[in-house]
Each structure stands twice: as structure tokens, then as C-alpha cells.
Amino acid sequence: MSDGSLYTVTELAKQLGMTPRAIRFYEDKGLITPQRAGTTRVFSARDRARMILILRGKRLGFSLSAIKEYLDLYDTDVTQHAQLKLLAAGVARRRAQLLAQRQAIDEALAELDDIAAQTEAALQSPAPRARRAAG
């Protein structure tokens, strides 16, 4: 749209580097609520900001339900105290999950490095002579 404060689904998708179908998905989940301009759905600057937060939350590994809860609190809590407490708890949980995943990955990499070293050492040593079949 020409005033810059409203966006069609295609314009919003292009700005955010996603598909119109993905935007419709978030709309279907109730995370954004476009207005109507005749028969065209238009998204406000608020919807655009919400989509940026949604994408950030997804990139950081938060579930859609957690993102929705966080966004809904923003609308209902003018002090944003409850929202910030919820966000802090969610960040702490997600951080703990990622640290556990990092530890598991580090352990798996160390084990793979050990297997690779053993394999390489076995390949470098002379092969044992094949046993002759008893006849």
C-alpha cells in the first residue's frame, strides 16, 4: 500500500523474506490478525512487528504456543511485568536445553574423533596375514 503503514500479504512476505503461505500459517494460528480493505487482507505495522518477533522466537527454538503466550501478554499487561517474567523463564529454559544439546554434541564429536583415530591407526598398521584354511 502507498502510505507505508499497511502491507498486503505479498508485500509483508517480501519484506520479511518469507512466503505468503507462511504468513497465512501464522494468521491461521492466531498470531497475527490482518485487517480488511475491501476484499484484501492488509497487515499493519503492528502485525509486521509481531511477525519479526515470531520469526526471532522460532529461530531461537521457542514453540508457537510459547510465542503466542508471550505476545498475548504484551497486549493484556500494560506494565509488561508478567510478559518479562515469562520471557525470562522461557529464555532460561531454552538456554539450558541448548547447553545440554551442546554437551551431547561435544561428547558425540569426541567419540567420533576417537573412532576416527582408531580407524586411521588400524589402516596404518600392517595387515595381519590371512590364515590358511586347514586342508
N, C-alpha and C positions, 0 to 999 in steps of 0.2 A: 504494500500500500504506500501511497505517496507521502503521508505525514511521518512515517518512520516509527510510529508508536504501535502500529498494528501490523501483523505479518500473516500471510497466508501459510498454509502448511508447507508448501513448496519453498517459500522464502525462508521460513524458520529452519527447515531441514537443511537448506543450503548453508545458512549462516552457522549452524551447529555441526556441520559435517556428518549428517546422518540422513537416513531416508525418510520420506514422508510416512511410510509404513511404520517405522519405528516411533515416530511422533504419535501416530494414531494408536499404537500399542499403549503408550504411556497415558494417552487420553482415555482409552478403554479401562485402564486400571485406576482411573480417578485421580491421577497425579497432576494433571493439568486440565483446565476447563475452558475451552475456547468460547468466544462469543460468536454471535451470528451477525453477518452483514448481508442481509437478504438470504440467499441460499448458501453463501460462502462462510465457512468457519474461519474466524480470524483470531489470532493469538496476540495477547497484549505483551508489553514489556515485562510485566509480572510473570506471565507464562514463560517467556524466554528465560528470565532469571531462574525460575523454578526448574526448567529443563537443564540449565547449566549445573544447578545443584544436584539434580537427579543423575546426570552423567558423571559428575565427580564422585557421588556416592557409589555408583556402580563400579567405576574404575577402582575405587578403594575397597571393593568387595562387600559393600553393605547390601542387604536384601531389599527388594522393593517395598516390603512391608515396613521395614525399619526406616527407609527413606520417607515413605508416606507418613508414618507416625511423626517423624521429625518435622516435616513440612506442615502437617496439620496443627502441631503445637505452635508453630510460628504464627499461624492465623488466629489461634484462640488465646494465647498468652501474651498480653501486651508487654509484660516485663521481660519476657523470653527466658525467665529463670528456669522454668521446667524444661524448656527446649534445650537450654545449655547443659543442664544436668543430664538429660537423656543423651545428648550428643557426647558428653564427656564419658559416660558409661559405655556407650557404643564404641567410641574410639579406643578405650582401654581394652574392651573385649576383642576388637578386631586386631589391635596391635599384639595382644597375647597370642591370638591364632596365628598371625604371620610369624611371630618369633618361634612358635612351636614348629611351624612348617619349615622355617629356615634351619632349625636344628635337625629336623628329619632329613632335609635335603643335604646338609653338610655331612651327616652320618652316612647317607647313601653314597655321596660322592667319594668319601674316604674309603668306603668298602669297595666301590668300583675301581678306585685308584690302586688299592691293594690287589684286587683280582687282575687288573691290567699289568701290574708289576710282576706278579707271579707268572702270568701267561707269557710275558716277554722273556722272563728268566728261563722258563721251560723251553721256549723256542730257541734261545741262545745256546743251551747246553746240547751236547751231542746226543743224538737219539740212541736209545738202547738197542742193542742188536736183537733182531727178531728171533724168537725161539724157533728152533726147527721142530717140525712135527715128528713125534715118535713113530717109527715106522714099522 
